[in-house]
Amino acid sequence: AHIFDYGADNCIKIEVNGGFKYPYGAVGSGTYYVKCESVDCCYAGQGTDVPSIKKWDIGPENLLTKVKYLGKRDTTELFNNSVHGAEVWSQTTSIPFSKIGIDYTFYVTRKTNPDNTTDVVTHRIDYSVPGDTKVKAGSI
């Protein structure tokens, strides 16, 4: 699932893809809206539409992508909330047949659950495209 929550009293978009093992099949997967337009609920799709959710995982290293652990740092996430001791990971992906690439810096923490599984929480991703002055660096 991915939650687009822009704070305050704004529209919140929730995308859920339960996958093949989801107990209710495609029903339950979909795009949900809270506090959007003049209503406080809504569902987009036909009841079986499964959204294609962008994965913001740190990518696997390969010929075009290099990943490096940069240590731990204090940082801020959305709305300047402080995050202490976040792991910092750098990912640089070259774009074939060009002189540019995409740089991502991930700030993540790990949370151990009662069942000994671990959740990785992404607090912020900084991005830039060195070599292309048209793309402004930013954070998501």
Phi, psi and omega in degrees: 000154174224134179247124174260099182238111185261016171083183181052229181243043185269174176296136176243126179251130180237121176254128181235126172236101184286345180074186185290334184265004179299129188299341182252014182066215181288338179291128185106327171284145179155193180245124182244147180234136178233133179062037178251146182056224182257007181243165182252017178196153171183161178227134178257136177118185184257013180094344177231009180280118180259121182290152174268103187271129177293127177273126178254034178283154172292123187289159176287146179287138177207195183301323183260344185240127177246134181238137182217135175278128183253002180104197180246143180214154169277142182212186174233153175247198180309140180064026177059027173290133181284141174231121183260135174069036179286141172289140180242125181236135177253135176230123178241122180242122177279143176263120185304143176062028176218173178258012182243163176212179179240127178252129174239140171239117183262138174243111187229156170231163179243141180231123178273128180272165179303333181269016179068013170275161182238130173262136173256122183254121176271122182264329181197149173228119173267143180224153174203162178232082179301137180095352178231101183289349179284339183260117180278133176296153180194192180226145175229000000 
